[in-house]
């Protein structure tokens, strides 16, 4: 058999991949010719359409928008804390409900009470709805929250990409270390679920009404504002590991990601490989930050898949890798992002429209509670 040449021509590693091949074999009737790439239509050549077809730019846009949203919420919360620490001096600064999105344990407890009693607890209601929106994304859109919206996931991706630039490549832990470490996040999730499951109705109500839960976001702020050397060292170590190992925190330690991974097993959408046109180049597997063997799967069912579309973008044969349900058309990245953002906005918007976004804790209570919390070691 003569030489077979595969050339991937792409614009900055994006989706405009072209497959070129040269076959010089003769007398090989059992070999089927490789599929030729489809030509671009006039619509596909236009700038807005090309931008929408670039899955990684679309995803980066969504990631950037959510980083800006988190930064906005963070600035509002810093202003709120400055007002509270001053004892309420100056104009009143309202408590930003978006900050409750960083209280997953409180939200999990509120979710249990809501499911068992039908009552939405009024202390951190925004956190409950944000948590519910994220769970909905995990159920219907794989772990799309992790690779499209999560600020920690975005920062983690930025770190391993920076590490690749600095060191030329990312390292993968050997299997004997990878498998046990991956179990850690599931053990953490199991502990939290067990602890919540053990709480009865009065105990659950008592915790949700407790000063500890009422000031959970305040304590979170104080933790980072007065961070200890040990805590800062742990964060720096995790950041350093993320430079070398792709998504170290997400892959090994994040119980939130473990929960979404379990839910994603029921998701109708999965990366699907067309075996008839696949050339077994392995570029999809090489591109996967979760180290999934995409080139061997018909439909990727792994709970580690974050629907980042990197494998789809890396495939040199058009329409061979697609995100799709068992029936129906493929879901392009721009539509996937629109569905994820739309679901998040719909659930959180419902909370705002129904009056379940703001906390019942009054500004007067915060004026007393925040200085007391700050005075404690």
Secondary structure, DSSP 8 states (H G I E B T S, - for coil): ---B--EEE-STTSS--EEE--B---S-TT-----------TTTTSHHHHHHH-HHHHHHHHHHHHHHHHHHHHHHHHHHHHHHHTTS-SS-----GGGGGG-HHHHHHHHHHHHHHS---SSSHHHHHHHHHHHHHHHHSTTHHHHHT-HHHHHHHHHHHHHHHHHSS-B---HHHHHHHHHHHHHHHHHHHHHHHH--HHHHHHHHHSHHHHTHHHHHHHHHHT--HHHHHHHHHHHHHHHHBTTHHHHHT-HHHHHHHHHHTT-S-EEEE-TTT-----HHHHH-TT---GGG-SB---TT-----HHHHH-SSTTSEEEE-SSS-B--HHHHHHHHHHHHHHHHHHHHHTT-SS-S--HHHHHHHHHHHHH--
